[in-house]
Amino acid sequence: MTFPIEALERMLGQPTEFQLTRLLRCDASELTTARAWGWSWGQADHYATRAGFHPGEVWPDLWWSAALADRAGVEWADGVA
């Protein structure tokens, strides 16, 4: 399961790439990769927190489903348990 960066960008009011790299303390190549492939559960947690959000606020359905599946030891593939 991956978490789309676009959801965080919307929560932040569509910042420029420069603003986003400064806020998240990452480089532009990381953003390019995230736009192409999305973020892992750990990356989503890391970057949402850096932006001042709980990841469940940014990706409510995906986050809580993944968190519950992880707690139950269920493996996720493409959003399906």
Secondary structure, 3 states (H helix, E strand, C coil): CCECHHHHHHHCCCCCHHHHHHHHCCCHHHHHHHHHHCECHHHHHHHHHHCCCCHHHHCHHHHHHHHHHHHHCCCCECCEC
